[in-house]
Amino acid sequence: MSALKNLGHGRPITRRDFLARGLISGVATLAAPSLFGLFRSQEAYAQAAAQCNLSAGAGRIPFVCFDLAGGASISGSNVLVGGPGGQLDLLSDLGYEKLGLPRNMLPSLAGQVNTELGLAFHADSAFLRGILTTTSASTRANTNGAVVCARSENDTGNNPHNPMYGIHRAGADGNLVTLIGTEPSESGGNSQAPMAMIDPAARPVKVDRPSDVTGLVDTGRLVQLLAPQDAAAVMQAVEQVSEAKLNHMTEDAIVEQLIRCSFVESTQLVSTFGDPSLLDPLTDPDITGATGIFSAAQLGQDKFRKTASVMKLVVNGFAGAGTIEFGGYDYHDGTRATGEIRDFDAGVAMGAVLEYAARRGQQLMLYVFSDGSLDSDGSLDNSVDGRGKGNWRGDNQSTASVFFLVYDPAGRPQLSSPARQQLGWYRPSGDVETSSSPIANNVTLLAEAVVLNYMALHDDVGRFATALPGHGLGGNLDPLISFAPIRSTPP
Protein backbone atom coordinates (compact mmCIF):
# COMPACT_ATOMS: atom_id res chain seq x y z
CA MET A 1 0.00 0.00 0.00
CA SER A 2 2.97 2.36 0.38
CA ALA A 3 3.16 2.72 -3.39
CA LEU A 4 -0.43 3.89 -3.40
CA LYS A 5 0.48 6.75 -1.12
CA ASN A 6 3.21 8.10 -3.39
CA LEU A 7 1.52 8.54 -6.73
CA GLY A 8 1.16 12.27 -6.30
CA HIS A 9 -2.59 11.96 -5.98
CA GLY A 10 -3.16 11.39 -2.27
CA ARG A 11 -4.59 8.29 -0.61
CA PRO A 12 -7.44 6.64 -2.57
CA ILE A 13 -10.62 6.88 -0.52
CA THR A 14 -13.45 6.19 -2.99
CA ARG A 15 -14.31 3.34 -5.29
CA ARG A 16 -13.65 5.61 -8.27
CA ASP A 17 -10.14 6.33 -6.91
CA PHE A 18 -9.46 2.59 -6.84
CA LEU A 19 -10.83 2.19 -10.36
CA ALA A 20 -8.63 5.02 -11.56
CA ARG A 21 -5.53 3.40 -10.01
CA GLY A 22 -6.34 0.07 -11.68
CA LEU A 23 -6.80 -1.80 -8.42
CA ILE A 24 -9.68 -3.92 -9.69
CA SER A 25 -8.41 -4.67 -13.19
CA GLY A 26 -5.92 -7.17 -14.54
CA VAL A 27 -7.66 -10.29 -13.26
CA ALA A 28 -8.22 -11.68 -16.77
CA THR A 29 -4.75 -13.28 -16.60
CA LEU A 30 -5.51 -15.22 -13.40
CA ALA A 31 -7.03 -18.43 -14.71
CA ALA A 32 -5.69 -21.18 -12.53
CA PRO A 33 -8.11 -24.10 -12.03
CA SER A 34 -6.19 -25.09 -8.89
CA LEU A 35 -7.62 -21.98 -7.21
CA PHE A 36 -11.23 -23.12 -7.58
CA GLY A 37 -11.23 -24.76 -4.17
CA LEU A 38 -10.52 -21.43 -2.48
CA PHE A 39 -13.71 -19.61 -3.31
CA ARG A 40 -16.32 -18.69 -0.74
CA SER A 41 -19.52 -20.51 -0.09
CA GLN A 42 -22.63 -18.91 -1.57
CA GLU A 43 -23.71 -17.88 1.94
CA ALA A 44 -20.39 -16.19 2.67
CA TYR A 45 -20.37 -14.44 -0.68
CA ALA A 46 -23.92 -13.18 -0.17
CA GLN A 47 -22.87 -11.81 3.22
CA ALA A 48 -19.88 -10.03 1.67
CA ALA A 49 -22.07 -8.53 -1.06
CA ALA A 50 -24.52 -7.29 1.54
CA GLN A 51 -21.73 -5.69 3.57
CA CYS A 52 -20.62 -3.85 0.44
CA ASN A 53 -24.20 -2.72 -0.33
CA LEU A 54 -24.25 -4.53 -3.67
CA SER A 55 -27.99 -4.76 -4.24
CA ALA A 56 -29.89 -3.81 -7.38
CA GLY A 57 -30.77 -0.14 -7.24
CA ALA A 58 -29.40 0.09 -3.66
CA GLY A 59 -32.83 -1.14 -2.55
CA ARG A 60 -34.56 2.04 -3.76
CA ILE A 61 -37.49 2.57 -6.10
CA PRO A 62 -36.41 2.96 -9.76
CA PHE A 63 -36.75 6.58 -10.95
CA VAL A 64 -37.12 7.70 -14.57
CA CYS A 65 -37.78 11.25 -15.71
CA PHE A 66 -38.91 12.52 -19.12
CA ASP A 67 -37.44 15.87 -20.17
CA LEU A 68 -39.67 17.22 -22.98
CA ALA A 69 -37.41 19.92 -24.33
CA GLY A 70 -39.01 23.05 -25.76
CA GLY A 71 -42.09 23.76 -23.66
CA ALA A 72 -44.73 21.03 -23.99
CA SER A 73 -48.36 21.55 -23.00
CA ILE A 74 -48.94 19.40 -19.92
CA SER A 75 -51.82 21.29 -18.27
CA GLY A 76 -55.43 20.91 -19.31
CA SER A 77 -55.19 19.20 -22.67
CA ASN A 78 -53.15 16.37 -21.16
CA VAL A 79 -53.27 16.30 -17.36
CA LEU A 80 -56.25 18.17 -15.94
CA VAL A 81 -55.62 21.14 -13.67
CA GLY A 82 -58.12 23.02 -11.54
CA GLY A 83 -58.56 25.55 -8.79
CA PRO A 84 -57.89 25.27 -5.02
CA GLY A 85 -60.26 22.29 -4.77
CA GLY A 86 -58.10 20.09 -7.01
CA GLN A 87 -58.07 18.79 -10.55
CA LEU A 88 -61.85 18.84 -10.95
CA ASP A 89 -62.37 22.26 -9.36
CA LEU A 90 -63.03 23.52 -12.86
CA LEU A 91 -61.58 26.62 -14.47
CA SER A 92 -63.56 28.99 -16.65
CA ASP A 93 -64.37 28.00 -20.23
CA LEU A 94 -61.92 30.66 -21.43
CA GLY A 95 -59.28 29.26 -19.09
CA TYR A 96 -59.54 25.82 -20.67
CA GLU A 97 -59.61 27.43 -24.12
CA LYS A 98 -56.23 28.99 -23.32
CA LEU A 99 -55.04 25.46 -22.44
CA GLY A 100 -56.12 24.21 -25.87
CA LEU A 101 -59.51 22.65 -25.17
CA PRO A 102 -62.46 23.57 -27.43
CA ARG A 103 -65.94 24.07 -26.01
CA ASN A 104 -67.06 20.55 -26.97
CA MET A 105 -64.20 18.99 -24.96
CA LEU A 106 -64.54 20.85 -21.68
CA PRO A 107 -63.96 18.69 -18.56
CA SER A 108 -67.44 19.61 -17.37
CA LEU A 109 -68.96 17.55 -20.20
CA ALA A 110 -69.70 13.85 -19.94
CA GLY A 111 -66.92 11.52 -21.05
CA GLN A 112 -64.16 14.14 -21.06
CA VAL A 113 -62.26 12.94 -17.97
CA ASN A 114 -60.24 9.72 -17.66
CA THR A 115 -58.93 8.45 -14.30
CA GLU A 116 -57.61 5.03 -15.30
CA LEU A 117 -54.19 6.05 -14.00
CA GLY A 118 -55.58 7.48 -10.78
CA LEU A 119 -54.50 10.94 -11.87
CA ALA A 120 -57.18 12.68 -13.93
CA PHE A 121 -56.28 13.12 -17.61
CA HIS A 122 -58.39 14.68 -20.32
CA ALA A 123 -60.09 11.79 -22.09
CA ASP A 124 -58.50 12.75 -25.42
CA SER A 125 -55.06 13.54 -23.96
CA ALA A 126 -52.34 12.58 -26.43
CA PHE A 127 -50.15 11.52 -23.50
CA LEU A 128 -52.93 9.25 -22.28
CA ARG A 129 -53.66 7.79 -25.71
CA GLY A 130 -49.98 6.90 -26.03
CA ILE A 131 -49.83 5.39 -22.55
CA LEU A 132 -52.88 3.23 -23.33
CA THR A 133 -51.09 1.63 -26.30
CA THR A 134 -48.21 0.28 -24.21
CA THR A 135 -49.79 -0.53 -20.84
CA SER A 136 -52.11 -3.29 -19.71
CA ALA A 137 -55.25 -2.62 -17.72
CA SER A 138 -53.63 -4.16 -14.63
CA THR A 139 -50.63 -1.84 -14.92
CA ARG A 140 -52.91 1.18 -15.10
CA ALA A 141 -54.93 -0.09 -12.13
CA ASN A 142 -51.75 -0.20 -10.02
CA THR A 143 -50.68 3.34 -10.97
CA ASN A 144 -51.48 6.69 -9.42
CA GLY A 145 -50.13 10.19 -9.89
CA ALA A 146 -50.01 13.84 -8.94
CA VAL A 147 -49.80 17.08 -10.92
CA VAL A 148 -47.86 20.13 -9.73
CA CYS A 149 -49.01 23.55 -10.92
CA ALA A 150 -45.71 25.39 -11.34
CA ARG A 151 -44.27 27.93 -13.77
CA SER A 152 -40.93 27.58 -15.54
CA GLU A 153 -39.06 29.63 -18.12
CA ASN A 154 -39.85 29.10 -21.80
CA ASP A 155 -37.59 27.35 -24.32
CA THR A 156 -34.44 27.23 -22.25
CA GLY A 157 -32.24 24.59 -20.68
CA ASN A 158 -31.56 26.96 -17.78
CA ASN A 159 -34.52 25.73 -15.73
CA PRO A 160 -33.04 23.59 -12.91
CA HIS A 161 -35.77 20.98 -13.40
CA ASN A 162 -33.76 17.77 -13.28
CA PRO A 163 -33.78 16.16 -9.80
CA MET A 164 -31.63 13.09 -10.52
CA TYR A 165 -28.65 14.11 -8.37
CA GLY A 166 -31.09 14.69 -5.53
CA ILE A 167 -32.61 11.27 -6.14
CA HIS A 168 -29.12 9.83 -5.79
CA ARG A 169 -28.58 11.81 -2.59
CA ALA A 170 -31.80 10.20 -1.37
CA GLY A 171 -30.16 6.79 -1.77
CA ALA A 172 -30.76 5.68 -5.37
CA ASP A 173 -27.82 3.91 -6.96
CA GLY A 174 -27.21 1.16 -9.50
CA ASN A 175 -25.00 -1.90 -9.43
CA LEU A 176 -23.40 -0.83 -12.73
CA VAL A 177 -23.69 2.97 -12.84
CA THR A 178 -25.21 5.59 -10.58
CA LEU A 179 -27.09 7.84 -13.03
CA ILE A 180 -27.74 7.75 -16.77
CA GLY A 181 -29.18 10.17 -19.32
CA THR A 182 -29.73 10.31 -23.04
CA GLU A 183 -27.84 13.61 -23.47
CA PRO A 184 -24.10 14.23 -22.85
CA SER A 185 -24.89 17.02 -20.39
CA GLU A 186 -24.32 17.46 -16.69
CA SER A 187 -27.96 16.58 -16.02
CA GLY A 188 -28.29 13.88 -18.66
CA GLY A 189 -31.06 15.88 -20.36
CA ASN A 190 -31.92 19.35 -21.64
CA SER A 191 -32.87 21.14 -18.42
CA GLN A 192 -30.22 21.71 -15.79
CA ALA A 193 -29.90 20.12 -12.37
CA PRO A 194 -30.13 22.40 -9.31
CA MET A 195 -26.59 23.54 -8.54
CA ALA A 196 -26.73 22.52 -4.88
CA MET A 197 -27.64 18.92 -5.81
CA ILE A 198 -24.82 18.30 -8.29
CA ASP A 199 -22.21 15.69 -7.39
CA PRO A 200 -19.46 15.53 -10.08
CA ALA A 201 -18.67 11.95 -9.07
CA ALA A 202 -22.24 10.90 -10.00
CA ARG A 203 -22.40 12.66 -13.39
CA PRO A 204 -24.84 10.72 -15.63
CA VAL A 205 -23.39 8.28 -18.12
CA LYS A 206 -24.76 8.89 -21.62
CA VAL A 207 -27.00 6.01 -22.69
CA ASP A 208 -29.23 6.51 -25.72
CA ARG A 209 -28.97 3.21 -27.62
CA PRO A 210 -28.67 -0.51 -26.87
CA SER A 211 -24.95 -0.59 -27.71
CA ASP A 212 -24.38 1.97 -24.94
CA VAL A 213 -26.04 -0.43 -22.52
CA THR A 214 -24.01 -3.49 -23.46
CA GLY A 215 -20.86 -1.35 -23.61
CA LEU A 216 -21.11 -0.60 -19.89
CA VAL A 217 -19.62 -4.00 -19.05
CA ASP A 218 -16.26 -5.37 -20.10
CA THR A 219 -15.42 -8.49 -18.14
CA GLY A 220 -12.19 -9.13 -20.05
CA ARG A 221 -11.01 -12.43 -21.51
CA LEU A 222 -11.68 -14.48 -18.41
CA VAL A 223 -15.29 -15.09 -19.39
CA GLN A 224 -14.17 -16.06 -22.88
CA LEU A 225 -11.87 -18.73 -21.51
CA LEU A 226 -14.20 -20.14 -18.87
CA ALA A 227 -17.88 -20.64 -18.25
CA PRO A 228 -19.39 -17.73 -16.28
CA GLN A 229 -19.68 -19.77 -13.07
CA ASP A 230 -16.04 -20.86 -13.32
CA ALA A 231 -14.91 -17.32 -14.06
CA ALA A 232 -16.76 -16.16 -10.96
CA ALA A 233 -15.04 -18.92 -8.97
CA VAL A 234 -11.65 -17.63 -10.10
CA MET A 235 -12.64 -14.11 -9.08
CA GLN A 236 -13.71 -15.34 -5.66
CA ALA A 237 -10.38 -17.11 -5.29
CA VAL A 238 -8.61 -13.83 -6.05
CA GLU A 239 -10.77 -12.21 -3.38
CA GLN A 240 -9.65 -14.83 -0.86
CA VAL A 241 -5.97 -14.31 -1.67
CA SER A 242 -6.41 -10.55 -1.40
CA GLU A 243 -8.24 -10.95 1.89
CA ALA A 244 -5.34 -12.92 3.29
CA LYS A 245 -2.93 -10.18 2.27
CA LEU A 246 -5.13 -7.45 3.72
CA ASN A 247 -5.09 -9.20 7.06
CA HIS A 248 -1.36 -8.55 7.26
CA MET A 249 -1.59 -4.87 6.32
CA THR A 250 -1.80 -1.91 8.67
CA GLU A 251 -4.24 0.33 6.81
CA ASP A 252 -7.23 2.39 7.76
CA ALA A 253 -10.39 0.31 8.04
CA ILE A 254 -12.13 2.35 5.36
CA VAL A 255 -9.33 1.71 2.86
CA GLU A 256 -9.32 -1.99 3.62
CA GLN A 257 -13.11 -2.16 3.18
CA LEU A 258 -12.92 -0.32 -0.15
CA ILE A 259 -10.33 -2.77 -1.43
CA ARG A 260 -12.42 -5.72 -0.28
CA CYS A 261 -15.56 -4.30 -1.86
CA SER A 262 -13.76 -3.57 -5.12
CA PHE A 263 -12.90 -7.26 -5.44
CA VAL A 264 -16.40 -8.33 -4.37
CA GLU A 265 -17.93 -5.98 -6.94
CA SER A 266 -15.63 -7.27 -9.69
CA THR A 267 -16.67 -10.81 -8.84
CA GLN A 268 -20.33 -9.85 -8.98
CA LEU A 269 -19.75 -8.15 -12.35
CA VAL A 270 -18.27 -11.31 -13.86
CA SER A 271 -20.86 -13.57 -12.23
CA THR A 272 -23.85 -11.49 -13.30
CA PHE A 273 -22.70 -10.07 -16.63
CA GLY A 274 -20.34 -12.70 -17.95
CA ASP A 275 -22.60 -12.60 -20.97
CA PRO A 276 -23.06 -8.86 -21.76
CA SER A 277 -26.02 -9.68 -24.02
CA LEU A 278 -28.04 -10.11 -20.82
CA LEU A 279 -28.06 -6.30 -20.71
CA ASP A 280 -29.20 -5.85 -24.30
CA PRO A 281 -32.74 -4.42 -24.49
CA LEU A 282 -33.02 -5.78 -28.04
CA THR A 283 -32.83 -9.36 -26.75
CA ASP A 284 -35.21 -8.83 -23.82
CA PRO A 285 -38.53 -10.57 -24.59
CA ASP A 286 -40.37 -8.09 -22.34
CA ILE A 287 -39.17 -5.28 -24.61
CA THR A 288 -39.11 -6.77 -28.10
CA GLY A 289 -40.32 -9.82 -29.99
CA ALA A 290 -43.75 -11.42 -30.17
CA THR A 291 -44.75 -10.41 -26.65
CA GLY A 292 -42.56 -7.34 -26.27
CA ILE A 293 -43.72 -3.84 -25.35
CA PHE A 294 -42.21 -2.26 -28.47
CA SER A 295 -42.65 -3.41 -32.05
CA ALA A 296 -39.64 -3.83 -34.32
CA ALA A 297 -40.75 -0.72 -36.22
CA GLN A 298 -40.82 1.33 -33.01
CA LEU A 299 -37.37 0.13 -32.02
CA GLY A 300 -36.17 1.40 -35.38
CA GLN A 301 -36.81 4.92 -34.09
CA ASP A 302 -34.28 6.74 -31.93
CA LYS A 303 -36.83 7.92 -29.36
CA PHE A 304 -38.01 4.42 -28.54
CA ARG A 305 -34.56 2.83 -28.68
CA LYS A 306 -33.31 5.25 -26.05
CA THR A 307 -36.43 4.71 -23.97
CA ALA A 308 -35.83 0.94 -24.07
CA SER A 309 -32.17 1.41 -23.15
CA VAL A 310 -32.83 3.63 -20.14
CA MET A 311 -35.73 1.59 -18.78
CA LYS A 312 -33.72 -1.63 -19.10
CA LEU A 313 -30.97 -0.25 -16.88
CA VAL A 314 -33.06 1.63 -14.33
CA VAL A 315 -35.94 -0.77 -13.76
CA ASN A 316 -33.52 -3.67 -13.24
CA GLY A 317 -31.42 -1.69 -10.77
CA PHE A 318 -28.35 -1.50 -13.01
CA ALA A 319 -28.64 2.31 -12.79
CA GLY A 320 -30.14 4.28 -9.92
CA ALA A 321 -32.07 6.82 -12.00
CA GLY A 322 -32.30 7.89 -15.63
CA THR A 323 -33.34 10.84 -17.80
CA ILE A 324 -34.97 10.39 -21.20
CA GLU A 325 -34.87 13.60 -23.24
CA PHE A 326 -37.25 14.10 -26.16
CA GLY A 327 -36.64 17.16 -28.33
CA GLY A 328 -39.04 19.17 -30.48
CA TYR A 329 -41.62 20.07 -27.84
CA ASP A 330 -41.63 23.75 -28.81
CA TYR A 331 -44.46 22.84 -31.20
CA HIS A 332 -46.31 26.18 -31.44
CA ASP A 333 -46.27 26.25 -35.25
CA GLY A 334 -49.85 27.51 -35.64
CA THR A 335 -51.28 23.99 -35.74
CA ARG A 336 -52.41 21.48 -33.15
CA ALA A 337 -51.39 18.41 -35.14
CA THR A 338 -47.64 18.70 -34.53
CA GLY A 339 -48.10 18.79 -30.77
CA GLU A 340 -50.60 15.93 -30.74
CA ILE A 341 -48.21 13.67 -32.65
CA ARG A 342 -45.26 14.45 -30.41
CA ASP A 343 -47.27 14.18 -27.20
CA PHE A 344 -48.61 10.81 -28.34
CA ASP A 345 -45.06 9.51 -28.89
CA ALA A 346 -44.04 10.72 -25.44
CA GLY A 347 -47.06 8.90 -24.00
CA VAL A 348 -46.07 5.69 -25.77
CA ALA A 349 -42.64 5.93 -24.14
CA MET A 350 -44.06 6.75 -20.69
CA GLY A 351 -46.40 3.78 -20.90
CA ALA A 352 -43.54 1.52 -21.98
CA VAL A 353 -41.56 2.36 -18.85
CA LEU A 354 -44.59 1.72 -16.64
CA GLU A 355 -45.35 -1.57 -18.37
CA TYR A 356 -41.75 -2.75 -18.16
CA ALA A 357 -41.76 -2.09 -14.42
CA ALA A 358 -44.97 -4.10 -14.16
CA ARG A 359 -43.53 -7.03 -16.10
CA ARG A 360 -40.46 -7.01 -13.87
CA GLY A 361 -42.53 -6.71 -10.70
CA GLN A 362 -40.78 -3.48 -9.75
CA GLN A 363 -42.10 -0.30 -8.20
CA LEU A 364 -41.45 2.88 -10.18
CA MET A 365 -41.60 6.66 -9.96
CA LEU A 366 -41.92 8.39 -13.35
CA TYR A 367 -41.54 12.18 -13.53
CA VAL A 368 -42.46 14.37 -16.55
CA PHE A 369 -41.38 18.00 -16.99
CA SER A 370 -40.77 20.57 -19.72
CA ASP A 371 -39.17 23.99 -19.96
CA GLY A 372 -42.12 26.34 -19.99
CA SER A 373 -45.38 25.78 -21.84
CA LEU A 374 -47.65 27.45 -24.42
CA ASP A 375 -51.18 28.62 -25.03
CA SER A 376 -53.91 28.64 -27.65
CA ASP A 377 -55.84 31.54 -29.15
CA GLY A 378 -58.98 29.42 -29.51
CA SER A 379 -58.74 28.79 -33.26
CA LEU A 380 -59.18 25.10 -34.09
CA ASP A 381 -57.20 22.56 -36.09
CA ASN A 382 -59.78 20.27 -37.70
CA SER A 383 -57.25 18.06 -39.47
CA VAL A 384 -57.14 14.36 -38.62
CA ASP A 385 -54.13 14.79 -36.33
CA GLY A 386 -55.35 18.12 -34.94
CA ARG A 387 -58.48 16.40 -33.59
CA GLY A 388 -60.50 19.62 -33.58
CA LYS A 389 -58.48 21.12 -30.71
CA GLY A 390 -57.04 24.59 -30.23
CA ASN A 391 -54.00 25.58 -32.27
CA TRP A 392 -50.84 26.30 -30.33
CA ARG A 393 -49.80 29.89 -30.97
CA GLY A 394 -47.02 30.88 -28.59
CA ASP A 395 -44.96 30.30 -25.46
CA ASN A 396 -46.57 30.93 -22.10
CA GLN A 397 -44.70 30.07 -18.90
CA SER A 398 -47.83 30.75 -16.85
CA THR A 399 -49.61 27.68 -18.21
CA ALA A 400 -46.90 25.23 -17.16
CA SER A 401 -47.03 22.23 -14.85
CA VAL A 402 -45.26 18.92 -14.20
CA PHE A 403 -46.57 15.54 -13.09
CA PHE A 404 -45.39 12.24 -11.73
CA LEU A 405 -46.79 8.72 -11.79
CA VAL A 406 -46.09 6.01 -9.22
CA TYR A 407 -46.48 2.29 -9.96
CA ASP A 408 -46.64 -0.49 -7.36
CA PRO A 409 -47.25 -4.15 -8.29
CA ALA A 410 -48.90 -4.63 -4.89
CA GLY A 411 -51.75 -2.24 -5.73
CA ARG A 412 -52.54 1.38 -6.55
CA PRO A 413 -50.40 3.73 -4.41
CA GLN A 414 -52.50 5.71 -1.96
CA LEU A 415 -52.49 9.49 -1.68
CA SER A 416 -51.37 10.99 1.62
CA SER A 417 -54.50 13.13 1.31
CA PRO A 418 -57.07 13.38 -1.52
CA ALA A 419 -56.23 17.08 -1.75
CA ARG A 420 -52.62 16.31 -2.72
CA GLN A 421 -53.31 14.81 -6.12
CA GLN A 422 -52.79 18.40 -7.27
CA LEU A 423 -50.12 20.54 -5.60
CA GLY A 424 -50.85 24.23 -6.06
CA TRP A 425 -53.64 25.40 -8.35
CA TYR A 426 -54.70 27.42 -11.37
CA ARG A 427 -56.62 30.67 -11.57
CA PRO A 428 -59.95 30.49 -13.47
CA SER A 429 -58.21 32.35 -16.32
CA GLY A 430 -55.98 29.36 -17.05
CA ASP A 431 -52.77 30.60 -15.35
CA VAL A 432 -50.78 29.18 -12.44
CA GLU A 433 -51.57 30.90 -9.16
CA THR A 434 -48.00 31.66 -8.12
CA SER A 435 -48.93 32.01 -4.45
CA SER A 436 -50.65 28.63 -4.33
CA SER A 437 -47.56 26.78 -3.06
CA PRO A 438 -43.87 27.45 -2.30
CA ILE A 439 -42.93 25.63 -5.50
CA ALA A 440 -45.37 27.32 -7.90
CA ASN A 441 -42.86 29.94 -9.04
CA ASN A 442 -39.47 28.45 -8.16
CA VAL A 443 -38.09 25.61 -10.28
CA THR A 444 -35.27 24.78 -7.86
CA LEU A 445 -37.78 24.27 -5.07
CA LEU A 446 -39.92 22.24 -7.46
CA ALA A 447 -37.01 19.84 -8.03
CA GLU A 448 -36.49 19.64 -4.27
CA ALA A 449 -40.16 18.75 -3.83
CA VAL A 450 -39.79 15.88 -6.30
CA VAL A 451 -36.90 14.49 -4.22
CA LEU A 452 -39.06 14.93 -1.11
CA ASN A 453 -41.86 12.93 -2.71
CA TYR A 454 -39.41 10.21 -3.74
CA MET A 455 -38.16 9.94 -0.17
CA ALA A 456 -41.72 9.95 1.15
CA LEU A 457 -42.45 6.84 -0.93
CA HIS A 458 -39.71 5.15 1.12
CA ASP A 459 -41.04 6.50 4.45
CA ASP A 460 -37.75 8.40 4.66
CA VAL A 461 -38.83 12.04 5.01
CA GLY A 462 -36.95 12.31 8.30
CA ARG A 463 -33.68 12.15 6.37
CA PHE A 464 -34.67 14.81 3.81
CA ALA A 465 -32.65 17.61 5.41
CA THR A 466 -29.61 15.33 5.42
CA ALA A 467 -30.02 14.46 1.76
CA LEU A 468 -30.60 18.09 0.74
CA PRO A 469 -29.05 20.30 3.41
CA GLY A 470 -30.08 23.91 3.04
CA HIS A 471 -33.23 23.06 1.07
CA GLY A 472 -35.74 25.88 0.71
CA LEU A 473 -39.02 24.05 1.33
CA GLY A 474 -39.41 25.23 4.93
CA GLY A 475 -40.25 23.26 8.03
CA ASN A 476 -43.75 22.00 7.21
CA LEU A 477 -43.20 19.48 4.42
CA ASP A 478 -46.49 17.58 4.67
CA PRO A 479 -48.50 19.81 2.27
CA LEU A 480 -45.96 19.03 -0.47
CA ILE A 481 -46.13 15.21 -0.11
CA SER A 482 -48.63 13.49 -2.39
CA PHE A 483 -48.31 9.79 -1.50
CA ALA A 484 -48.22 7.49 1.47
CA PRO A 485 -45.11 5.24 1.64
CA ILE A 486 -44.97 2.15 -0.55
CA ARG A 487 -41.56 0.91 0.61
CA SER A 488 -39.63 1.00 3.86
CA THR A 489 -36.21 2.62 4.03
CA PRO A 490 -33.47 0.00 3.45
CA PRO A 491 -31.27 -0.63 6.49
Buried (B, 14 or more C-beta within 10 A) or exposed (E): BEEBEEEEEEEBEEBEBBBEBEBBEEBBEEBEEEBEEBBBEEEEBEEBBEEBEBBBBBBBBBBBBBBBBBBBBBBBBBBBBBBEEBBBBBBBBEBBBBBBBBEEBBBEEEEBBBBBBBBBBBBBBBBBBBBBBBBBEEBBBBBBBBBBBBBBBBBBBEBBBBBBBBBBBBBBBBBBBBBBBBBEBBBBBBBBBBEBBBEEEBBBBBBBBBEBBBEBBEBBEBBEEBEBEBBBBBBBBBBBEBBEEBEEEEBEEEBBBBBBBBBBBBBBBBBBBBEBEBBBBBEBEBBBBEEBBBEEEBBEEEBBBBBBBBBBBBBBBBBBBBBBBBBBBBBBEEBBBBBBBBBBBBBBBBBBBBBBBBBBEBBBBBBBBBBBBBBBEBEBBEEEBBBBBBBBBEBBBBBBBBBBBBBBBEEBBBBBEEEBBBBBBBBBEBBBBBEBBBBBBBBBBBBBBBBBBBBBBBEBBEBBEEBBEEBBBEEEBEBBBBBEBBBEBEE
